[in-house]
Amino acid sequence: MPKTPTISYQPPCQSCPYRKLGAIPERELSRTALLIVSALSERQRQVLTGLASSKTPKEVALDLGISPKTVEFHRAQVYARISIHDIAGLTRFAMRAGLVSV
């Protein structure tokens, strides 16, 4: 049976609940990402998808019919829930979860 490729997963902060996982298989990361996404509200998923698709907060706000401040609020909530603190990490997370494609 072929070995599953693994990647080293290093969370961005010490408070991340997954920091002790070490090197875990790629498919496990996808499962973990899907579990985290399922815990997000529908609006948080919409904001996550919009921002991960290279849209600015103003563009996401226009698409969703909400204020840019509300987009910033939801973005902060998503960052806190998934323990990622930059847009590049947010995009990688969304790709693993299958919310956006390359």
C-alpha positions in Angstrom: 0.0 0.0 0.0 1.5 3.4 -1.0 2.3 5.8 1.7 0.1 8.9 2.1 2.1 12.1 1.5 2.5 14.2 4.6 3.2 17.8 5.0 4.4 19.5 8.1 1.7 21.7 9.6 2.9 24.5 11.8 0.0 26.7 13.2 0.7 30.4 13.2 0.2 30.9 17.0 0.6 29.1 20.3 -3.1 29.2 21.1 -4.1 27.1 18.1 -5.8 23.9 19.2 -4.1 21.9 16.4 -0.5 22.9 17.3 0.3 19.4 18.7 -0.7 17.5 15.6 2.8 17.8 14.0 3.1 16.2 10.5 -0.3 14.9 9.5 -1.5 13.5 6.1 -2.8 15.9 3.5 -6.2 14.3 3.5 -6.5 14.7 7.3 -5.8 18.4 6.8 -8.7 18.5 4.4 -11.0 16.7 6.8 -9.9 19.1 9.6 -10.5 22.1 7.4 -14.0 20.8 6.5 -14.8 20.3 10.2 -13.7 23.9 11.0 -15.7 25.3 8.0 -18.8 23.4 9.1 -18.5 25.3 12.5 -18.6 28.7 10.7 -21.9 30.5 10.1 -23.2 30.9 6.5 -22.2 34.5 6.4 -18.7 33.8 7.7 -18.3 31.1 4.9 -19.4 33.7 2.3 -16.9 36.2 3.5 -14.2 33.6 3.7 -14.9 32.5 0.1 -15.0 36.1 -1.2 -11.7 37.1 0.5 -10.0 33.9 -0.5 -11.0 34.6 -4.1 -8.8 37.7 -4.1 -11.7 40.1 -3.6 -11.2 43.2 -1.5 -13.5 43.7 1.6 -15.4 46.4 -0.4 -16.0 44.0 -3.3 -17.2 41.3 -0.9 -19.4 43.8 0.8 -21.0 44.8 -2.5 -21.5 41.2 -3.5 -23.2 40.3 -0.2 -25.1 43.6 0.3 -23.5 44.4 3.6 -21.2 47.1 5.0 -17.4 46.8 4.5 -17.2 47.1 8.3 -19.4 44.0 8.7 -17.0 42.1 6.3 -14.1 43.2 8.5 -16.0 41.9 11.6 -16.7 38.5 10.0 -13.1 38.3 8.8 -11.9 38.8 12.3 -14.3 36.2 13.6 -13.0 33.7 10.9 -9.4 34.5 11.8 -10.1 33.8 15.4 -11.9 30.5 14.8 -9.3 29.0 12.5 -6.2 30.6 14.1 -4.9 32.1 10.9 -4.0 35.7 10.8 -3.2 36.6 7.2 -4.9 36.5 3.9 -2.4 34.1 2.4 -3.1 31.6 5.1 -6.8 32.2 4.8 -6.6 31.4 1.0 -4.6 28.2 1.6 -7.2 27.1 4.2 -10.1 27.8 1.8 -8.4 25.8 -0.9 -7.9 22.8 1.5 -11.5 23.0 2.5 -12.6 23.1 -1.2 -14.2 26.5 -1.0 -12.1 28.0 -3.7 -10.0 26.6 -6.5 -6.7 27.8 -8.1 
